[in-house]
Amino acid sequence: FLAQALPLFEGIIGDLYPSLVIPPVDYGQLQSAAQDACVRAGLQVVDRFVTKVIELFQTFNVRFGVMTVGPTGGGKTSCMKMLQSAMSELHSQGTDDPRFQPVNTYVFNPKCITMGELYGEFNALTQEWTDGIASTMIRTAVGLTTENDEYQWVVFDGPVDALWIENMNTVLDDNMTLCLANGERI
């Protein structure tokens, strides 16, 4: 939601459910860990940024795949890194909340390589399939999820392009499967 849309949304919810009282959610532990992560990273602790870290955490709790969109230098990568740091730190402190697990990331810019280098390609001369960077990273992340409870985040950190995002449709929807050109499904 945009800040300007929240009063309208709250008004509609209030009209539909007049007796509904929405209890505030306490993210004190995560909020403190996110603030500490900012300090450790040498960033200023800005309340709005910490709120964005918490919102990203909330989104990960309800969605398998997440896309953050914004201008270059807007803090998208920093937000993801602070959430990663906060979750890993809370786990290392022995928190009882199972949502706080160590986070491993696999980060690359999909716009700096070809589609074949990204997802893999079939060589017509040798009749061999060669895996791409994304398919290799996703395969590795999927394999590690069966070994432990740690989160595996494959991060396409770069501008969205119609070519590479098309192949991510089945990963980001309820199928949660990457379909490759060789027929393999990860």
C-alpha positions as CSV (number, residue, x, y, z in Angstrom):
1,F,0.0,0.0,0.0
2,L,1.0,3.6,-0.5
3,A,0.9,5.8,2.5
4,Q,-1.9,7.8,0.9
5,A,-4.0,4.7,0.4
6,L,-3.9,3.4,4.0
7,P,-6.6,5.8,5.4
8,L,-8.9,4.9,2.6
9,F,-8.3,1.1,3.1
10,E,-8.8,1.4,6.8
11,G,-12.0,3.3,6.2
12,I,-13.3,0.6,3.9
13,I,-12.4,-2.1,6.3
14,G,-14.1,-0.1,9.1
15,D,-17.3,0.3,7.1
16,L,-17.4,-3.5,6.3
17,Y,-16.5,-4.7,9.8
18,P,-17.4,-1.9,12.2
19,S,-16.7,-3.9,15.4
20,L,-13.4,-5.3,14.2
21,V,-10.4,-4.3,16.2
22,I,-7.1,-5.1,14.6
23,P,-4.6,-5.9,17.2
24,P,-1.1,-4.5,16.6
25,V,1.5,-7.1,15.8
26,D,4.6,-6.9,17.9
27,Y,7.8,-7.2,15.9
28,G,9.9,-5.9,18.7
29,Q,12.5,-8.7,18.5
30,L,12.8,-8.4,14.7
31,Q,12.7,-4.6,14.8
32,S,15.6,-4.5,17.3
33,A,17.6,-7.1,15.2
34,A,17.0,-5.0,12.1
35,Q,18.2,-1.9,13.8
36,D,21.3,-3.8,15.0
37,A,21.9,-5.1,11.5
38,C,21.9,-1.5,10.2
39,V,24.4,-0.4,12.8
40,R,26.7,-3.4,12.0
41,A,26.5,-2.6,8.3
42,G,27.3,1.0,8.9
43,L,23.9,2.3,7.9
44,Q,21.8,4.9,9.6
45,V,18.9,3.5,11.5
46,V,15.9,5.1,9.8
47,D,12.5,4.1,11.1
48,R,10.9,3.9,7.6
49,F,13.7,1.6,6.4
50,V,13.3,-0.7,9.4
51,T,9.6,-0.8,8.6
52,K,10.4,-1.9,5.1
53,V,12.6,-4.7,6.4
54,I,9.7,-5.8,8.6
55,E,7.3,-5.6,5.6
56,L,9.7,-7.7,3.5
57,F,9.7,-10.3,6.4
58,Q,5.9,-10.3,6.4
59,T,5.8,-10.8,2.7
60,F,8.2,-13.7,2.9
61,N,5.8,-15.3,5.4
62,V,2.9,-15.4,3.0
63,R,4.7,-15.7,-0.4
64,F,7.2,-18.1,-1.8
65,G,8.7,-15.6,-4.2
66,V,9.0,-11.9,-3.8
67,M,9.9,-9.1,-6.2
68,T,11.0,-5.8,-4.8
69,V,10.7,-2.9,-7.3
70,G,12.1,0.6,-7.0
71,P,14.6,3.0,-8.4
72,T,18.3,2.3,-8.5
73,G,19.8,3.2,-5.1
74,G,16.4,3.0,-3.4
75,G,17.5,0.5,-0.8
76,K,16.1,-2.7,-2.1
77,T,19.3,-4.8,-1.8
78,S,20.1,-3.2,1.6
79,C,16.6,-4.1,2.8
80,M,17.1,-7.7,1.8
81,K,20.6,-7.8,3.4
82,M,19.4,-6.3,6.7
83,L,16.5,-8.8,6.8
84,Q,19.0,-11.6,6.1
85,S,21.3,-10.4,8.8
86,A,18.5,-9.9,11.4
87,M,17.0,-13.3,10.8
88,S,20.4,-15.1,11.0
89,E,21.3,-13.1,14.2
90,L,18.0,-13.9,15.9
91,H,18.5,-17.6,15.1
92,S,22.1,-17.5,16.5
93,Q,20.7,-15.9,19.7
94,G,18.5,-19.0,20.2
95,T,15.1,-17.4,19.6
96,D,12.1,-19.8,19.9
97,D,10.4,-18.4,16.7
98,P,10.9,-21.0,13.9
99,R,10.6,-18.2,11.3
100,F,14.0,-16.9,12.2
101,Q,16.5,-19.2,10.5
102,P,19.9,-18.5,8.9
103,V,19.6,-17.2,5.4
104,N,21.9,-18.1,2.5
105,T,21.8,-16.0,-0.6
106,Y,22.8,-16.6,-4.2
107,V,22.9,-13.2,-5.8
108,F,23.6,-12.2,-9.5
109,N,22.5,-9.7,-12.1
110,P,20.4,-11.4,-14.8
111,K,20.8,-8.5,-17.2
112,C,24.5,-9.0,-17.6
113,I,24.4,-12.4,-19.2
114,T,22.6,-14.1,-22.1
115,M,19.4,-16.2,-21.7
116,G,21.5,-19.4,-22.3
117,E,24.0,-18.4,-19.6
118,L,21.1,-17.6,-17.3
119,Y,18.9,-20.7,-17.6
120,G,20.9,-23.1,-19.7
121,E,21.0,-24.0,-23.3
122,F,21.2,-26.9,-25.7
123,N,24.3,-27.1,-28.0
124,A,23.1,-28.2,-31.4
125,L,26.6,-29.3,-32.4
126,T,27.5,-31.5,-29.4
127,Q,23.8,-32.4,-28.5
128,E,24.6,-31.5,-24.9
129,W,22.7,-29.4,-22.4
130,T,24.7,-26.9,-20.3
131,D,23.1,-25.5,-17.2
132,G,22.9,-21.8,-16.7
133,I,23.7,-19.7,-13.6
134,A,20.2,-19.4,-12.4
135,S,19.3,-23.1,-12.9
136,T,22.5,-24.1,-11.1
137,M,21.8,-21.8,-8.2
138,I,18.2,-22.8,-7.9
139,R,19.1,-26.5,-8.1
140,T,21.7,-26.0,-5.3
141,A,19.2,-24.0,-3.1
142,V,16.5,-26.7,-3.6
143,G,19.0,-29.4,-2.6
144,L,20.0,-27.6,0.5
145,T,16.4,-27.1,1.7
146,T,16.1,-30.9,2.3
147,E,19.3,-30.9,4.5
148,N,18.4,-28.2,7.0
149,D,15.9,-25.5,8.0
150,E,18.1,-22.6,6.6
151,Y,16.5,-20.3,4.1
152,Q,17.9,-20.3,0.6
153,W,17.3,-17.0,-1.3
154,V,18.1,-16.9,-5.0
155,V,18.3,-13.2,-5.8
156,F,18.0,-11.7,-9.3
157,D,19.5,-8.4,-8.4
158,G,19.1,-6.2,-11.4
159,P,16.5,-4.6,-13.7
160,V,13.4,-6.6,-14.6
161,D,13.4,-7.7,-18.2
162,A,10.5,-9.4,-20.1
163,L,12.8,-12.1,-21.4
164,W,14.1,-13.5,-18.1
165,I,11.1,-12.8,-15.9
166,E,8.9,-14.9,-18.3
167,N,10.8,-18.1,-17.3
168,M,10.3,-17.2,-13.6
169,N,6.4,-17.3,-13.9
170,T,6.2,-20.9,-12.8
171,V,8.7,-20.3,-10.0
172,L,6.8,-17.4,-8.5
173,D,3.3,-18.9,-8.8
174,D,1.9,-21.7,-6.7
175,N,3.8,-24.3,-8.8
176,M,7.2,-23.2,-7.3
177,T,8.9,-25.0,-10.2
178,L,11.5,-23.8,-12.7
179,C,10.9,-25.3,-16.1
180,L,14.0,-25.5,-18.3
181,A,14.2,-25.7,-22.1
182,N,15.5,-29.3,-21.8
183,G,12.3,-30.4,-20.1
184,E,13.8,-30.6,-16.6
185,R,11.7,-29.2,-13.7
186,I,13.5,-27.9,-10.6
